[in-house]
Amino acid sequence: MTKIEIIGTGCAKCKRLFANAGQAVKDLKITADVVKVDDIDEIVNRGIMMTPALFIDGKVRAEGRVPDVNEIKAMLTGG
C-alpha cells in the first residue's frame, strides 16, 4: 500500500495539500494511506525547512508548495 504523508503544522496550505492528495487517491482509485504529520520534532527530524511537504513512500516529493491534484496523480503513477 502506498503511504502518503502531509508534513506541516496544520496551516491552510497543509489542509489544501491533504485534500489534494485525498482527491488524487480517489481519482486514481488506488489504495493508499494518507496521513498528516504535524509533530514539530518529527518535522525537524525529517529536515523539512518549508511546509507543507509531501512524502510518498518515505521520499520527499514536494516541499514548501502545494502540488495540484493532477501533479500528485502523476507522482503516484510514476509520471
C-alpha positions, 0 to 999 in steps of 0.5 A: 500500500502506498503511504502518503504523508502531509508534513506541516503544522496544520496551516491552510496550505497543509489542509489544501495539500491533504485534500489534494492528495485525498482527491488524487487517491480517489481519482486514481482509485488506488489504495493508499494511506494518507496521513498528516504529520504535524509533530514539530520534532518529527518535522525537524527530524525529517529536515523539512525547512518549508511546509507543507511537504509531501512524502510518498513512500518515505521520499520527499516529493514536494516541499514548501508548495502545494502540488495540484491534484493532477501533479500528485496523480502523476507522482503516484503513477510514476509520471 
